[in-house]
Each structure stands twice: as C-alpha cells, then as structure tokens.
Amino acid sequence: MIRRIFRAAVDAFEERTGLIKFFNDVMKHPVPPNTGWLYVFGSAVLVAFMMQVVTGIALATRYVASSGSAYQVLEFITYKAVLGNFLRGMHFFGASAMILLVGIHMIQVFLMGCYKYPREFNWVSGVCLLFITIAMGFSGQLLRWDQTAVWATVLAAEMIGRTPLIGKYLARFLLGGNTLGGATLSRFFAFHVFFLPATIFALVALHLYLVIHDGISAPPVPGEKVNPKTYHADYEKLLKEHGVPFWPDAAWRDVVVAVGVVLTIAGLAYFVGPPALGQPPNPSLVANDPRPDWYMLWYFAVLALLPRGMESVFMIAAPLSAIVFLLLVPVLWNKGERHPSRRPWAVAAVLMIVLSIVGFWIEGSISPWSPNFDAQPLSASMVGTNSPPIVVGAQLFHDKGCEFCHTIDGRGGMRGPDLTEVAHRLTVDDLRIKIANGGGNMPSFASVLTREELDDLVSFLESRVTLPQPHPPTARGADAPAFAGAAPSRKLPAHEPLAQAGRASDF
Amino acid sequence: MANEPETPRAGEGLDPERRRFMARLSIALSAVAAAIVGIPVIGFILGPLIAPEPDVWRAVGPVDKFKPGETVSVSFLDPSPMAWAGVTAMTAAWLRRRESGDFVAFAVNCAHLGCPVRWLPQAGLFMCPCHGGVYYADGSVAAGPPPRGLFKYPVRVRDGQVEILASAVPIE
C-alpha cells in the first residue's frame, strides 16, 4: 500500500517535471571505454568546490563583514565557536585543494589534448574558472582580516594601480575608497561570497553542459589525429560499439577520489588546522612581514626577482598574456595529435611551467631577499675574541643592519652574500670601499659610519678568517651578545660620519 | 460575421512584420528594465570613483614631542574614517624633525608594492620586509626593487601641533 502510494507520487512528480529521466539520461550517458584514473580530476574539483560552498555558508552564519569587528569574529570562530577551528581548516584546505586540483585538471586536459575540437569552448570556460578560483582564494585570504590580509590588500591595490591610465581608479575601486578602511572588507566579502561564487556556479553549469553536449573525450591514442571533418562520426561509432554508461562504469572512480578529497581535507583540517591568525588589522603597525598564502607564494617570489624597472610592465602584461595565451590554445592547436608522446613541445611547456612555479615557490618560501629583522647580535663565542676593534665591529655589524642582510657563521640574513669568509675574497681596501660606497644592490654606509667605526667593522670581518673557528655555544652564557658580556667597553668614537666629513672618497 | 475581426488560428501567430516588431519591443523593454536596475547598482558600486574623499590635515602631536634629528612612527586617522572601520581607519607615517627644525613625513608604504617599511635608526635606512626594498634616510632608493623613493606627505605646524595631510594610499 505504502509502496503503491510512493510509486504514484514519484510518477506524478516525473510526469510534471521530467527530472528523473533527465537525471538518468545524464548519469547513464555513454562514455568512451577505459577512461581510467586520469579522468577524475574534474569531478574532484567540483567536490572541493561544493565543500567550499557548504563550509563557506556555515562560516558566513557567524562572520561579520565589518572592518572593525571581523578580526574579533575570526578569533571567536577559531578559539570559541563549536567546531569553528575545524570548519575554518576545512575551508582553508578546501580552497587549497581546489586550486591544486584545478591546476592538475588543466594539465591533464592539456597533455591529453582534450581541449581540441569540438571541446574548445569547454577549455575556455575552464580557463575562466581557473582565474576565478584564484580570485576566490585571494579574496578569501583577505576575509581573514588580520595584518597579512590588510597588507595583501594594499599590495593588490598597488599592483592593479600600475595599470596604465586607469590604474588609480581600479585601485580605488578595489579598496572601496582612497584608503583601506570601512568599505574595503565588505567589498571583498561581497565578491567572495556572492559575485565570484555566482560566476563559478554559472561557469560550472556551462562546463558540465558542454561535457554532456560534446561527450567525454576518448583516451588519446598515438597516431589517432583529431580531424574536425570526421570527428563526430568517429566518436559516435566509438560510443555505439564500445561506449559504457557513465554511471557506474566510469563514475565509481570519481566517487573514490571524491571521498579521498573529502577525507584528506578533513584530516588536514583536524590535524594541521587553519592558518594562525596574525596581528589585528591595524595599518599603522609597521612591524609586519606580510606573506601570501602558499598558492601565491611563487608569484610573490617572481615580483622580488624581476629586474628593477620591469615589474610595472610584468605585473600587468604577464597575467594578461597568460589569459590570452590560454584562451588561444584551442584556437591555435585544435586538431592533429592528442597523445602526449607525439606532442613533445606540449610536454616541455608543461614541465617548464610546473618546474618554474615550483622553483619560484621554494624561493618564495625562503625569501632570501627579505632582511632578517630578527637577527640577534653575534654571541661572544661566535665573535671569538675580546679584542676591542673586533668586538666593537661585531656589534656594529648588527647595529648598522649589516646582519639583517648578511650571514656570519650561519646567523643573519640571506639578502647579501655570506660574509663569513669575505676576507678571502676582498682586501681590506676593497671592504672599505664596498661598505662606504655600497653598490650592486647594497646601500652606501658612508653617512652613518665614522672612519673608526669602518675600521672596526673591517677588522671584525677580517677576523672571521684569521681567528680560530668559533666554539659552539655550549657553555652557560656563552651565547650572550658579545658586546654585553666580557668584552671590553671601548667607547665608540663620536666622530662625524664619513660622508659628512668628506672622507668617503678616501676609501 | 464578415465584419468580425480575424483572430489568428492556432499555429499561425502574428504576421512576420508584427512579430519582428514585438520581438524588438520586448528586447528594448527588457533593456530599459535592466538599465533601471543596473545603473543605480553600478553607480553604487563605483561610488568611490565618482565621489572620492578629500584629503584632511591630521594632528600627530605637539612640536616639542619630536626631537631634532629623530625619525619616529606616527599614527593618525585616515582621511575618510568610517564609523565601523575600527583600527583599520588608522594609518601611519615616518615623521622626522630635521636638525633645522622643519618636518618631513614619509609614507610607510614601500614604493615597490606598498608593504610597510621599517626605520633602522642606527643604520639610517628604511627597509621593506616583503621584497627587500631599501631607502636612505632622505627616502631615496638605496637598494632593491622600488622604482622610486618613498612617497612623502605634506606636513605643517599649526597652533604648536604637527599636522600631516592624510591622503590616499600612495599608488603610482
């Protein structure tokens, strides 16, 4: 009886909507055989996106898009709300997974030639989705609304501000005014929560429609070229003779990978947790070291390593060129070979791009160009002597900022060369000239050093190769700053700086 | 019967000329409706471009608070603080009182990409933590990628108070 009523209800629903037949047709549409595990990344991205939607909606029930309150709300979600920390972690790692999987999906589609006729428009919709996904990631990082978010916003405004003619207008549009403030966060919130997801939904719908319309591309075979004149007849013949229903013959792999994606994201959220909140978003606090989230770190490195003067052109031209090139890929190469073994240039291009990004990413995570503001004065054991000029020189090495950029015995910054053995490379006179005049990406110190200070500094640098190796700081107190410990306190000369005394040229 | 107006039979519809007119009319009316909604929406979103906020003088302290030769960080409200902006309405500058007594204020934003530069008094340098931009005490580029020196804010003294012209985030 109940079964009959249920059946009648389903039939009535189907008669009026046709949705069950539609769903069945979609799920069981024939696909080429042997699609295998390389075809799972598209659905994996979709699963990651759906996770973002669900976790994002949950977070939005607590989030307050107010510049003055958002940081406190983030603290509440992270430290007090039930499962708040876990949900933030899911949202963060979901975003990371989405970006990573979009990249892998794109590489797979490119290497297997799936973008060729008749799937060019699906490639174009995928390119749009790639850039919108990156925009989602970036705008999401800003909603964290800590110091890093604040300065990342400024950085984005500066970058977009380099656009010729309309740069300042674009930057003002991004910030919601002349400065970062009350209008900025709500603007990014609207983009992150409404505009960009709506665009993604629309493009995903188009993407999936085109997958159904054009069919899933058959695995490439060496020597089997795409010919637009015969493609449809060949494809229909393949489906007719060897096609298998998408569900469950091909879809089971998608389900396995989807569950793997969910478990991985949940596991990372539970065991690693979301990125820690930085300092409150006060733009007047300048002691900050802003860094982008991991997926933009490689671009952060590119901006640091560009030749001086090129960045304005690069920041605008490079993303535009990348977009245009990706959009042109199916226009330029929409037929011919699909198998990667017959397309060595395609493989080489992907390898070059991936290796470049990995290389820049590693460099960005080290950031050797950044001064090490945390560098502590060298310890007495590292200085290795009580000789006044050397001890004073060691202290000057720290106080004048040399140590922020140069390493001595593994301590200091990496912006400039390691100076542990600089005396082997440069003479005393060379050292004096270099320190006083600077050059080669090093500032001149002539205006802040007296002649005596310069002598002490050079003595210290020379002593690194003339003194015995420093003892490891095992003894109690041995790691105390050299100048504050047993070192003699020779008073620094209060002479005029070199530049003021007109002595810089002497060196 | 002969005088009764003709009603189109099923499957006939409007004549082609009238159909074309009705199609164009429908599209035009839709465009008008879209414009009625869209123009205010776009205007609202682009509001900051249409009506930018003016710069404002902000007091950062009495003249005597600043020692000649010293460079210090000063905080002040940005030119257009909103009630809900909280601490994000604050901004900062590096203010120096020269030995001659006059003042100079540098933006804290690196001229490369806007990161906050730090002043190292003993080294006499501004350094940027992001991409390694370095500036001399006068704000000129000493090393690194910045394409120009630090931006400066106009400074004045009024009624014994040092005032800085709070203005837009420096973008060039």
Interface residues (C-beta under 8 A of the other chain):
Chain A: S66 S67 G68 S69 Y71 V150 W151 V154 L155 A157 E158 M159 G161 G167 K168 Y169 A171 R172 F173 L175 G176 G177 N178 T179 L180 G181 G182 A183 T184 L185 P280 P281 N282 P283 S284 L285 V286 A287 N288 D289 P290 F300 L303 A304 L306 R308 G309 E311 S312 W369 S370 P371 F373 D399 K400 G401 F404 R415 G438 N441 M442 P443 S444 F445 S447 V448
Chain B: L46 P48 L49 P52 E53 S73 S75 F76 D78 P79 S80 P81 M82 A83 W84 A85 G86 V87 T88 A89 M90 T91 A92 V108 N109 H112 L113 G114 C115 P116 V117 R118 L120 Q122 A123 G124 L125 M127 C128 P129 C130 H131 G132 V134 Y136 A137 A142 A143 G144 P145 P147 S167 A168 V169 I171 E172
